[in-house]
Amino acid sequence: MGRAAVYDLAHNIRTDKIGLFDIDLTPARTISRRYGGGKTVAARLDAGNIDAAAKAFKGYDAVISAVTYRYNPGLAKAAIRAGAHFCDMGGNNDVVAEEFKLDKQAK
């Protein structure tokens, strides 16, 4: 799903820059080259490190999470700290309910 999101964003004329983060820099770079249309910046990021994620998300309008759902509440908090919109592709209702609790902070 992450590759498809990168591809779609890279082919949108309103997209200027895409940050592609992964704990393993090799696939991030590969996906960046293959699907990013020259708009991607690949970097290493541990999705469990909220402070590092908040720093990585600074300067981006939106964050799309394609990691396993257990990281999404922390990543949502990091996006809020960075001032970015957040969307996850998780699908776990308990996790989504936890993210909904962040509504007031997000606004």
Beta strands, then each sheet from edge to edge (+ up, - down):
strand 1: 18-22
strand 2: 40-44
strand 3: 62-65
strand 4: 85-88
sheet 1: 1+ 2+
sheet 2: 3+ 4+
end
